[in-house]
Amino acid sequence: MAKLKAAFEKAVTESKQLPEKPDNMTLLKIYALYKQATEGDCEGKRPGFTDMVGRAKFDAWAAIKGKGNEEAKQDYVDLIESLK
C-alpha cells in the first residue's frame, strides 16, 4: 500500500510535467481518477447548465462512482505513465 501511495504521489507530480498537454477527455479522466482516489465517490449537486466545465468534471467523476481508492490510484498511475 505504501508503494502504491508513493507511486500515486509521483504520478501527481509527473502529471504537471507531461511532454504535451493531453486532450480534454483525457484531462477529465485524470481529474476524475484523482478525485476518486483522494476523496472517494462524487457527492453533492451537479453544477448548473451555465457551468459547463464544472458540469463536465462532475460527470466524469460521477461516472466512476464505486471505484475503490486503491484501484483509482493504480488507474491514475497507469494513465500518467501512458502519457509520458
ABEGO torsion letter per residue (X at the ends): XAAAAAAAAAAAAAAAABABBBBAAAAAAAAAAAAAAAAEBBBEBBBBAABAAAAAAAAAAAAABGBBAAAAAAAAAAAAAAAX
